């Protein structure tokens, strides 16, 4: 028989998305930082910046 049950590995490693409202809040905070601190918009492509965001909120 074929099981539709998810494997334990898949369950543990499943990425759940953030609600759109939370994504918007984070995006707005990042934009406010860019504007307030006169950062270039490409600051978000910096690997250290991306690592920091992933550390704070891996689902973003």
N, C-alpha and C positions, 0 to 999 in steps of 0.2 A: 504494500500500500504506500501511497505517496502522502507525506506529511506536509501540511501547510504551516506547521509550527516553526517559528524562527529559532535558529540555533543560538546557543548561549553566547558564542563569540559575536554573532551579528547583533544580538540584543545589547551587549555591553558596548560595542563600538558604534552603535547607531547614533548619528548626529541628529539631535532635535533642533529645529530652527527656533530662533527667537521670535516672539510675537512682533509684528510690524511696528507696533507702538514703541517697543523697546529698541528696535533697530533705529527708528527715527530719532529717539532721544539720544542715543549714542552718536549717531551721525551729526545731529545738531550740536552736541558738545564738542565734537572734533572740529566742526566748522567754526564754532565760536573761538576755539583755541587758535586755529589758523589765522583768523581775522584779528583777534585781540593781540596775539603775539607777533603779528606780521610775518608769519611763516609762509613759505611758498606752498602752493597747493600740492606740489609733488612731494611734500614732506611725508605724505601718507604712503608713498611707495618705498620709503626707507625700511630696510629689513629690521632694524632695531625698533622702529615704531610699530611695525606689523607684529613683531614678537611680543611687544608690550601689550598690544590690544588682545592678542591671542591668550596671553597670560591672564588678563583681567576678565575676558569673556570669550572663551573658545568658540562659542556658537556664532560670533559676529563675523 
